[in-house]
Amino acid sequence: MRMVDIIHKKREGIELSEQEIQYFIEGYTEGSIPDYQVSALLMAVYYKGMSETETAILTKAMVESGETIDLSPIKGHKVDKHSTGGVGDKTTFIVGPLVASVGVPVAKMSGRGLGHTGGTLDKLESIPGFSIEITKEKFIKQVNEKKLAVAGQTGNLAPADKKLYALRDVTATVDSIPLIAGSIMSKKLASGADSIVLDVKTGTGAFMKTIEDSESLAREMVNIGNNLGRQTIAVISDMNQPLGYEVGNANEVREAVEVLQGKNISDLRNLALELAAHMTILAEVFDSYEEAISTLEKNLDNGKAFEVFKTFVEAQGGDVSVIEDLSKLPTSPYYFEIKAESEGYVSAIDAEAIGVAAMYLGAGRATKEDVINHGVGISLKKKIGDPVSIGETLVVLNSETEVPQDSINKVKEAYEITNKPVEKKTLIYKVIK
Amino acid sequence: MRMVDIIHKKREGIELSEQEIQYFIEGYTEGSIPDYQVSALLMAVYYKGMSETETAILTKAMVESGETIDLSPIKGHKVDKHSTGGVGDKTTFIVGPLVASVGVPVAKMSGRGLGHTGGTLDKLESIPGFSIEITKEKFIKQVNEKKLAVAGQTGNLAPADKKLYALRDVTATVDSIPLIAGSIMSKKLASGADSIVLDVKTGTGAFMKTIEDSESLAREMVNIGNNLGRQTIAVISDMNQPLGYEVGNANEVREAVEVLQGKNISDLRNLALELAAHMTILAEVFDSYEEAISTLEKNLDNGKAFEVFKTFVEAQGGDVSVIEDLSKLPTSPYYFEIKAESEGYVSAIDAEAIGVAAMYLGAGRATKEDVINHGVGISLKKKIGDPVSIGETLVVLNSETEVPQDSINKVKEAYEITNKPVEKKTLIYKVIK
């Protein structure tokens, strides 16, 4: 088998065989196939796509290129949740305890990575004392006993994907739906869950800007999961504005806890319920969506999910008093209020710009070396559809130093106000099974 | 400027600017842009093509990546001829002296390379004593005095093209018409001629199998030449069977000399006249095609071209008595005759298969290290359209050892005989100016 023939075949739009895909992934991982052949193949894939079968084989090969996590010592049906990434997305902190509250084990492994705000791990670390460095044994024991644990991802998961992603990034081959789908799913599948619920974001603040692209990506991922023996469901949810009102690390933990305490932040609460419902149905706890939603709503309102969250925080060394009194969460000394300069209705909030503004404050990492500041963040006071009058506060920025001008400008640019009433955004566009 | 943005732009089918193309060729030549980004760009070019302007800029940048040959010390209008490569193509040995016979200086620089038979240099070296290693001074003096010289190509011509070609070869991006055109033309333009006549072969034995593809390639090359200030004409000629009857090194010199001596091997003679006519018109020796052809035919028939050839051979140290008595050219001891096994008409001769058979005999190089045997070769006795009866000789193979079976098989496979009369092949399909 020769790599040049594989490239030629894909270039002509002919489906690659299992042997060919395995040959290429194995050779690339071990270094016998050079970058320059792989990048040519990736560009051909960009134009010619990959069939459902090819994408599943590619994903499987990427999973098999490294270690996989064995969750079998954990009793019960393990369901994982993955979001394609949005601004202000703190659903994990609500979904985790909610699903655990009906007995479904949640064994969450997370990374840090780059982004507008920190990852799940960074956000949790805004709770004083909280540790994500727990042994494998303790992790499994905690999930079995408390139903919820979050740990830093260890092990060499899907190294082929890491190598491919780095190459795609510098060869303009990132935005190929089968390649994106394979990349996400290879990491999820290597993490060992039995079933997967995907939250595919769509809109200006998401990687996929249109519903059509988001749906294509969702279908590809669902197909991969199902083809490789893991039941997978995707929810396509709105990212035309940040989720909820808070962006930052402590800011997002605070808002999530408020929802766990019963506050109705409708988009955040409803998305968490929707994702939790699908997870518990996949775990076979409920037979119907209606039954799932009504029980989960009850567990949110009666504080059961909040109790699970507190137990979880305590088990991982976090200071529970902070969760009970959110004013103890880190904040920063400087505030800046952005006020409306015209009257009307908020018609758009560029989520990506809000994310960048938060990063400028120090909430996220532009490079791996950056240190996150847990106490800085952005609080939106108005969302799409809200009426505003001149001088009313749109956003509050909270910073460690005098609030930087570039951050203020970004937020200002993000807001659009029109003189006619604006409809609220749909939250859930579609569920793909 | 970032290479990833250039790849992205081409991927989207947007025309690249002069700055972008220069940046990429310069960076690739000096090594600051890696292979893996270039191969992704090449694959995008494969799908999206390049405009006439882009192709001309690319070619210019490749020319400027290395040395160029200065032919200005040679008096008169220098016209070069280039063939895209075919089996049995020995027109250079006729065209050169023919054009020189009317006073047009022919300063030919040739390479060796791989192929079914040797290159121009290897073929000339079948004349005992002939040397292609002459100094630049002697080369120029010889062209000025004798109007014809052939030397081995020296100097670092179009190194960007060499690097790109090697990369295309292993990334399935060879067969892109703008890239092929740019590659050929960069070397021709670096060689310094004022005008260029291209012989674009078409058919089973050519790189371009269809008239349409050959015409596209021809047009691209003519556009490049004209855009970069060198008048360029392309003749699209048949390569659905070998040109003439002889394939090999001494074999081809022998057949070319026979034409110079007045023998009418019609396809070879007519193609040589056609190419020479365009060259002399570009050199402004003749005003009309008819005038050119009639003078050139005369110089072929009256032996003037043959005299130029002999003078040229002598000037480069070759034994002229061999040219006067062709039986002195090298041959080999073993012969094998392939005879017709059915009666009818020759309907096809796979030129590529004949070429491969010649290489098996030792006439060409499969790898750079192979040593050429000047005395082996293949003589066709029948060509397309010829009637044959059972037992009649189709081909004679001449070999240094017992004629190898793989070579015999290849030739047998190459011939097709049908029971109905077959039309002769058209020789010249089109002239592109």
Interface residues (C-beta under 8 A of the other chain):
Chain A: M3 V4 D5 I7 H8 R11 P34 D35 Y36 Q37 V38 S39 A40 L42 M43 A44 Y46 Y47 L167 D169 V170 T171 A172 T173
Chain B: M3 V4 D5 I7 H8 R11 P34 D35 Y36 Q37 V38 S39 A40 L42 M43 A44 Y46 Y47 L167 D169 V170 T171 A172 T173
